[in-house]
Amino acid sequence: MIDRINENVVRLHHSVKMYGIPPINVYVLLGKEPALIDCGPDDPELFETFTQELREIGLVWKDIRHLIVTHTHVDHFGMAKRIRQATPLAIHVHPDDIPK
C-alpha cells in the first residue's frame, strides 16, 4: 500500500510472509537523489509489488540512488542484494553491521 506522507516522503506498507514479522514499512525519499529507508525481506513477490508501486509514484529502480539500512534485521535489509542487482545504488549501513 502506498501512503504519501508529504510531497517528499512516501511509505510503502506491506504484510510479509515471514512468521512473527509484523507488517513492514519502506520509506521512499523523493528529490534529486531518491532514496529508500530500509527495504524489507528478500521476497520476489514483494520486489515485484515494490516495482509496481515505484512506477505509480513516477520512479523505476534505476532512479533510486541510495538505500539507508536502519539496522540489520532481515525485515529491514533482506532485499538489499536484489535491489542492488536492479540498480547501482549506494547502500548506507552502520559500520558494525557491514559483515551482515
N, C-alpha and C positions, 0 to 999 in steps of 0.2 A: 504494500500500500504506500502510495506517495502522499506525504504530508508536507506542504510548503510552510516552513516556519516563518520565513520572511523572504524578501526578494533575493537574498544571497545564500540562504540555507534551506536545503530540502532533506527531509528524513524519509528513508526507506525502512518500513517497519514490517517484519515478517515472522511468522512462526517457523520453526525449523523441525526437522525430523529426528532430532537427537534427544534421546530420553534425558529428562532432567534439565534440559536447556530451555530457559524462558525465551519468549519472542526477542528477536534481535533488532537493533537499530543501527543503521548505517547512515551517516550524515554526508551529504554532498555539499561542499562549499563551492559556490559558483564564483566566477570572476575571471581575471586574466589567466590564472593557472588553476583550473578546477582541481579540487582535492576531495578525497574520501577520508572520513574519520571512521576507522575500523571497516571490516569487510565481511564479517560473518564466516560461518564454517564452509569448508570446501564441499559444495554440493552442485552438481551440474545443472539441476533444475533451477536452483536459486540463482546461479550465474545467468541463466537464460532470462529469468524474471528480472534481474538487475539490468541486463542488456536492454530489455524492452522498456523498463522504467527510465533508464537514461535517455532513450530515444524520445520518450514522452516529455522529458524536460529539455529536449533540444541538444543532447550530447551523445557521443559514441565513446567507446573505451579509449580510443586514441586521444580524446580531449582531456582525459584525466591525467594530471601531471604529478600528483602526489598521493600517497597513501600514508596516513598517520595512524599508527597502531598504538592504542592507549595502553594495552597490556597483552600478554601472550596467552590468554585463554583461547582455546580453539574456536570459540564462537565470536572472537574478535579479530583473529588473524588467519584462520584456516584457509580462506580463499585467496590469500595474498599471492601464492605461486601461480594460480590460474589467471589472476588478473594481470600479473607481471608478464605472462605469456601473450596476453592480448594487447598490452601497451607498455612502452618502455618508461613507466613512471618511476619516480624516486620513492623508496619505502623508508619511512622515518619511524624508528623504534628506539626505546631506551637502550643504551649500551649493554646493560646487564641482560637484556632479552635477545640480543643478536644470536647467541648459539641456538636458541629455539627456532 
